[in-house]
Amino acid sequence: MDYGTNAIMTTNRFRTEREPTRAHYTDLFASISEEDGSYTVQVRLYDQAKPESGAWGEETADSIEAASVWVGALAAEFSIPQARIKIEIRMNNMTSGTRH
């Protein structure tokens, strides 16, 4: 939205709040499994110091490449180093899971 050069904003008219505290995770575990022509991606994020306060989720991808990109993006979003990422892959046929 462009307000142009005539826009005036005074800070006393707006209530500002700090951003919510962002969760801190040190480790990521991902399981990618082939199911009926798609790939189920299950992830768990946790902090080694507080493993009970983790987060988890599941998503379905059309390809193993898309599933891998999602895992990589999640690791990048939370700055999780490669050494702290564990990935388990379960496929019916390893050669049919990749596109060439």
N, CA and C atoms as an extended XYZ file, in Angstrom:
300
Properties=species:S:1:pos:R:3:atomname:S:1:resname:S:1:resid:I:1 pbc="F F F"
N         0.853       -1.163        0.000 N   MET     1
C         0.000        0.000        0.000 CA  MET     1
C         0.899        1.226        0.000 C   MET     1
N         0.656        2.167       -0.895 N   ASP     2
C         1.477        3.359       -1.014 CA  ASP     2
C         0.681        4.551       -0.490 C   ASP     2
N         1.194        5.204        0.535 N   TYR     3
C         0.512        6.355        1.111 CA  TYR     3
C         1.026        7.663        0.534 C   TYR     3
N         2.060        7.594       -0.285 N   GLY     4
C         2.604        8.807       -0.883 CA  GLY     4
C         3.390        9.626        0.121 C   GLY     4
N         3.738       10.832       -0.265 N   THR     5
C         4.572       11.680        0.593 CA  THR     5
C         3.756       12.492        1.577 C   THR     5
N         2.426       12.511        1.472 N   ASN     6
C         1.595       13.317        2.356 CA  ASN     6
C         1.145       12.567        3.609 C   ASN     6
N         1.557       11.342        3.750 N   ALA     7
C         1.120       10.550        4.903 CA  ALA     7
C         1.851       11.005        6.157 C   ALA     7
N         1.077       11.184        7.213 N   ILE     8
C         1.655       11.566        8.499 CA  ILE     8
C         1.229       10.517        9.510 C   ILE     8
N         2.189       10.023       10.275 N   MET     9
C         1.875        9.011       11.275 CA  MET     9
C         2.441        9.481       12.606 C   MET     9
N         1.614        9.499       13.610 N   THR    10
C         2.102        9.846       14.935 CA  THR    10
C         2.117        8.589       15.790 C   THR    10
N         3.165        8.409       16.549 N   THR    11
C         3.309        7.179       17.316 CA  THR    11
C         2.355        7.085       18.491 C   THR    11
N         1.852        8.176       18.994 N   ASN    12
C         0.954        8.095       20.142 CA  ASN    12
C        -0.431        7.590       19.759 C   ASN    12
N        -0.740        7.456       18.487 N   ARG    13
C        -2.038        6.953       18.051 CA  ARG    13
C        -2.045        5.447       17.896 C   ARG    13
N        -0.882        4.817       17.918 N   PHE    14
C        -0.788        3.388       17.679 CA  PHE    14
C        -0.204        2.688       18.882 C   PHE    14
N        -0.817        1.624       19.231 N   ARG    15
C        -0.295        0.802       20.319 CA  ARG    15
C         0.672       -0.203       19.719 C   ARG    15
N         1.859       -0.243       20.211 N   THR    16
C         2.841       -1.195       19.699 CA  THR    16
C         3.076       -2.280       20.729 C   THR    16
N         3.264       -3.487       20.225 N   GLU    17
C         3.551       -4.620       21.090 CA  GLU    17
C         4.799       -5.297       20.594 C   GLU    17
N         5.534       -5.851       21.507 N   ARG    18
C         6.705       -6.623       21.110 CA  ARG    18
C         6.248       -7.885       20.402 C   ARG    18
N         7.100       -8.363       19.503 N   GLU    19
C         6.794       -9.618       18.822 CA  GLU    19
C         6.756      -10.736       19.852 C   GLU    19
N         5.878      -11.715       19.654 N   PRO    20
C         5.852      -12.840       20.590 CA  PRO    20
C         7.202      -13.553       20.598 C   PRO    20
N         7.531      -14.110       21.728 N   THR    21
C         8.796      -14.825       21.837 CA  THR    21
C         8.802      -15.991       20.868 C   THR    21
N         9.838      -16.038       20.056 N   ARG    22
C         9.955      -17.097       19.059 CA  ARG    22
C        10.518      -18.345       19.726 C   ARG    22
N         9.944      -19.479       19.382 N   ALA    23
C        10.407      -20.742       19.939 CA  ALA    23
C        11.838      -21.007       19.506 C   ALA    23
N        12.586      -21.659       20.366 N   HIS    24
C        13.972      -22.000       20.068 CA  HIS    24
C        14.093      -23.516       20.001 C   HIS    24
N        14.548      -24.007       18.860 N   TYR    25
C        14.741      -25.438       18.679 CA  TYR    25
C        16.181      -25.694       18.258 C   TYR    25
N        16.751      -26.764       18.790 N   THR    26
C        18.133      -27.117       18.450 CA  THR    26
C        18.222      -28.338       17.555 C   THR    26
N        17.168      -29.143       17.504 N   ASP    27
C        17.194      -30.401       16.774 CA  ASP    27
C        15.932      -30.579       15.940 C   ASP    27
N        16.087      -31.313       14.846 N   LEU    28
C        14.963      -31.625       13.968 CA  LEU    28
C        15.040      -33.092       13.583 C   LEU    28
N        13.935      -33.785       13.729 N   PHE    29
C        13.825      -35.158       13.253 CA  PHE    29
C        12.716      -35.183       12.217 C   PHE    29
N        12.997      -35.771       11.048 N   ALA    30
C        11.992      -35.866        9.991 CA  ALA    30
C        11.889      -37.309        9.520 C   ALA    30
N        10.676      -37.743        9.291 N   SER    31
C        10.415      -39.054        8.726 CA  SER    31
C         9.637      -38.837        7.436 C   SER    31
N        10.167      -39.337        6.327 N   ILE    32
C         9.508      -39.219        5.029 CA  ILE    32
C         9.143      -40.626        4.595 C   ILE    32
N         7.847      -40.896        4.388 N   SER    33
C         7.417      -42.227        3.981 CA  SER    33
C         6.536      -42.156        2.741 C   SER    33
N         6.796      -43.088        1.863 N   GLU    34
C         6.024      -43.192        0.628 CA  GLU    34
C         4.704      -43.886        0.937 C   GLU    34
N         3.601      -43.277        0.499 N   GLU    35
C         2.277      -43.846        0.739 CA  GLU    35
C         1.363      -43.517       -0.433 C   GLU    35
N         0.965      -44.523       -1.169 N   ASP    36
C        -0.005      -44.365       -2.258 CA  ASP    36
C         0.379      -43.273       -3.254 C   ASP    36
N         1.615      -43.252       -3.682 N   GLY    37
C         2.046      -42.295       -4.698 CA  GLY    37
C         2.384      -40.909       -4.198 C   GLY    37
N         2.287      -40.675       -2.900 N   SER    38
C         2.694      -39.390       -2.322 CA  SER    38
C         3.630      -39.674       -1.156 C   SER    38
N         4.100      -38.623       -0.531 N   TYR    39
C         5.079      -38.771        0.547 CA  TYR    39
C         4.586      -38.030        1.787 C   TYR    39
N         4.482      -38.755        2.877 N   THR    40
C         4.083      -38.159        4.145 CA  THR    40
C         5.335      -37.713        4.876 C   THR    40
N         5.347      -36.440        5.259 N   VAL    41
C         6.481      -35.855        5.970 CA  VAL    41
C         6.029      -35.579        7.398 C   VAL    41
N         6.653      -36.255        8.346 N   GLN    42
C         6.376      -36.013        9.758 CA  GLN    42
C         7.637      -35.401       10.358 C   GLN    42
N         7.489      -34.289       11.050 N   VAL    43
C         8.652      -33.627       11.642 CA  VAL    43
C         8.429      -33.397       13.126 C   VAL    43
N         9.534      -33.369       13.827 N   ARG    44
C         9.530      -33.027       15.255 CA  ARG    44
C        10.685      -32.084       15.491 C   ARG    44
N        10.398      -30.938       16.050 N   LEU    45
C        11.404      -29.947       16.434 CA  LEU    45
C        11.485      -29.939       17.953 C   LEU    45
N        12.701      -29.873       18.473 N   TYR    46
C        12.828      -29.813       19.923 CA  TYR    46
C        14.150      -29.163       20.315 C   TYR    46
N        14.213      -28.755       21.552 N   ASP    47
C        15.416      -28.170       22.141 CA  ASP    47
C        16.013      -29.248       23.043 C   ASP    47
N        17.274      -29.577       22.834 N   GLN    48
C        17.898      -30.635       23.646 CA  GLN    48
C        17.799      -30.352       25.131 C   GLN    48
N        17.861      -29.097       25.519 N   ALA    49
C        17.780      -28.751       26.940 CA  ALA    49
C        16.365      -28.948       27.492 C   ALA    49
N        15.346      -28.834       26.619 N   LYS    50
C        13.946      -28.979       27.044 CA  LYS    50
C        13.178      -29.804       26.013 C   LYS    50
N        13.464      -31.100       25.876 N   PRO    51
C        12.809      -31.903       24.835 CA  PRO    51
C        11.295      -32.008       24.983 C   PRO    51
N        10.773      -31.777       26.182 N   GLU    52
C         9.330      -31.870       26.385 CA  GLU    52
C         8.580      -30.700       25.750 C   GLU    52
N         9.277      -29.632       25.405 N   SER    53
C         8.609      -28.459       24.825 CA  SER    53
C         8.834      -28.379       23.317 C   SER    53
N         8.714      -29.497       22.652 N   GLY    54
C         8.921      -29.539       21.216 CA  GLY    54
C         7.648      -29.244       20.435 C   GLY    54
N         7.802      -29.279       19.127 N   ALA    55
C         6.677      -29.085       18.218 CA  ALA    55
C         6.743      -30.170       17.156 C   ALA    55
N         5.602      -30.537       16.629 N   TRP    56
C         5.594      -31.578       15.608 CA  TRP    56
C         4.471      -31.293       14.618 C   TRP    56
N         4.595      -31.931       13.458 N   GLY    57
C         3.566      -31.746       12.448 CA  GLY    57
C         3.716      -32.760       11.337 C   GLY    57
N         2.726      -32.777       10.449 N   GLU    58
C         2.702      -33.721        9.341 CA  GLU    58
C         2.157      -33.014        8.115 C   GLU    58
N         2.734      -33.318        6.963 N   GLU    59
C         2.305      -32.739        5.693 CA  GLU    59
C         2.479      -33.788        4.613 C   GLU    59
N         1.755      -33.662        3.512 N   THR    60
C         1.863      -34.587        2.396 CA  THR    60
C         2.464      -33.860        1.199 C   THR    60
N         3.471      -34.483        0.587 N   ALA    61
C         4.154      -33.915       -0.577 CA  ALA    61
C         3.922      -34.798       -1.790 C   ALA    61
N         3.984      -34.196       -2.971 N   ASP    62
C         3.815      -34.943       -4.224 CA  ASP    62
C         5.064      -35.712       -4.624 C   ASP    62
N         6.230      -35.279       -4.129 N   SER    63
C         7.486      -35.927       -4.526 CA  SER    63
C         8.458      -35.933       -3.357 C   SER    63
N         9.458      -36.791       -3.454 N   ILE    64
C        10.498      -36.839       -2.426 CA  ILE    64
C        11.302      -35.541       -2.433 C   ILE    64
N        11.438      -34.933       -3.608 N   GLU    65
C        12.165      -33.661       -3.698 CA  GLU    65
C        11.441      -32.562       -2.930 C   GLU    65
N        10.121      -32.488       -3.099 N   ALA    66
C         9.340      -31.484       -2.367 CA  ALA    66
C         9.430      -31.724       -0.864 C   ALA    66
N         9.362      -32.977       -0.455 N   ALA    67
C         9.478      -33.307        0.970 CA  ALA    67
C        10.829      -32.858        1.513 C   ALA    67
N        11.880      -33.099        0.754 N   SER    68
C        13.234      -32.700        1.173 CA  SER    68
C        13.364      -31.185        1.287 C   SER    68
N        12.763      -30.471        0.340 N   VAL    69
C        12.802      -29.003        0.376 CA  VAL    69
C        12.107      -28.495        1.629 C   VAL    69
N        10.975      -29.086        1.982 N   TRP    70
C        10.258      -28.657        3.181 CA  TRP    70
C        11.103      -28.852        4.432 C   TRP    70
N        11.764      -29.994        4.532 N   VAL    71
C        12.612      -30.260        5.696 CA  VAL    71
C        13.750      -29.237        5.749 C   VAL    71
N        14.373      -28.982        4.605 N   GLY    72
C        15.456      -27.997        4.551 CA  GLY    72
C        14.996      -26.600        4.925 C   GLY    72
N        13.822      -26.218        4.454 N   ALA    73
C        13.288      -24.891        4.769 CA  ALA    73
C        12.978      -24.750        6.254 C   ALA    73
N        12.466      -25.803        6.838 N   LEU    74
C        12.170      -25.787        8.268 CA  LEU    74
C        13.457      -25.655        9.086 C   LEU    74
N        14.477      -26.398        8.695 N   ALA    75
C        15.771      -26.303        9.381 CA  ALA    75
C        16.350      -24.901        9.242 C   ALA    75
N        16.238      -24.315        8.056 N   ALA    76
C        16.756      -22.961        7.839 CA  ALA    76
C        15.979      -21.931        8.651 C   ALA    76
N        14.666      -22.082        8.714 N   GLU    77
C        13.834      -21.127        9.453 CA  GLU    77
C        14.223      -21.047       10.923 C   GLU    77
N        14.587      -22.185       11.506 N   PHE    78
C        14.937      -22.213       12.924 CA  PHE    78
C        16.441      -22.306       13.155 C   PHE    78
N        17.236      -22.120       12.097 N   SER    79
C        18.706      -22.126       12.182 CA  SER    79
C        19.242      -23.394       12.837 C   SER    79
N        18.725      -24.518       12.423 N   ILE    80
C        19.169      -25.801       12.966 CA  ILE    80
C        20.314      -26.307       12.097 C   ILE    80
N        21.487      -26.532       12.684 N   PRO    81
C        22.640      -26.974       11.890 CA  PRO    81
C        22.464      -28.405       11.383 C   PRO    81
N        23.128      -28.712       10.295 N   GLN    82
C        23.007      -30.019        9.648 CA  GLN    82
C        23.302      -31.169       10.600 C   GLN    82
N        24.266      -30.987       11.491 N   ALA    83
C        24.628      -32.048       12.437 CA  ALA    83
C        23.495      -32.375       13.407 C   ALA    83
N        22.508      -31.487       13.532 N   ARG    84
C        21.382      -31.685       14.462 CA  ARG    84
C        20.107      -32.132       13.753 C   ARG    84
N        20.228      -32.522       12.479 N   ILE    85
C        19.080      -32.962       11.701 CA  ILE    85
C        19.188      -34.466       11.472 C   ILE    85
N        18.139      -35.176       11.797 N   LYS    86
C        18.064      -36.619       11.556 CA  LYS    86
C        16.886      -36.859       10.615 C   LYS    86
N        17.117      -37.621        9.541 N   ILE    87
C        16.068      -37.898        8.561 CA  ILE    87
C        15.965      -39.402        8.359 C   ILE    87
N        14.746      -39.885        8.426 N   GLU    88
C        14.456      -41.291        8.172 CA  GLU    88
C        13.581      -41.337        6.919 C   GLU    88
N        13.973      -42.157        5.939 N   ILE    89
C        13.219      -42.270        4.697 CA  ILE    89
C        12.749      -43.704        4.517 C   ILE    89
N        11.458      -43.872        4.293 N   ARG    90
C        10.871      -45.195        4.054 CA  ARG    90
C        10.165      -45.163        2.704 C   ARG    90
N        10.675      -45.953        1.773 N   MET    91
C        10.092      -45.986        0.436 CA  MET    91
C         9.819      -47.420        0.016 C   MET    91
N         8.787      -47.593       -0.794 N   ASN    92
C         8.475      -48.912       -1.336 CA  ASN    92
C         9.542      -49.347       -2.325 C   ASN    92
N        10.007      -48.418       -3.183 N   ASN    93
C        11.008      -48.708       -4.194 CA  ASN    93
C        11.888      -47.472       -4.340 C   ASN    93
N        13.120      -47.544       -3.867 N   MET    94
C        14.008      -46.383       -3.856 CA  MET    94
C        14.207      -45.764       -5.238 C   MET    94
N        14.258      -46.545       -6.305 N   THR    95
C        14.524      -45.978       -7.625 CA  THR    95
C        13.325      -45.247       -8.208 C   THR    95
N        12.121      -45.548       -7.771 N   SER    96
C        10.961      -44.853       -8.324 CA  SER    96
C        10.646      -43.567       -7.588 C   SER    96
N        11.363      -43.262       -6.511 N   GLY    97
C        11.056      -42.090       -5.709 CA  GLY    97
C        11.707      -40.812       -6.174 C   GLY    97
N        12.591      -40.863       -7.137 N   THR    98
C        13.247      -39.644       -7.598 CA  THR    98
C        12.944      -39.398       -9.065 C   THR    98
N        12.879      -38.135       -9.400 N   ARG    99
C        12.655      -37.751      -10.797 CA  ARG    99
C        13.988      -37.427      -11.435 C   ARG    99
N        14.161      -37.830      -12.688 N   HIS   100
C        15.414      -37.561      -13.413 CA  HIS   100
C        15.154      -36.651      -14.569 C   HIS   100
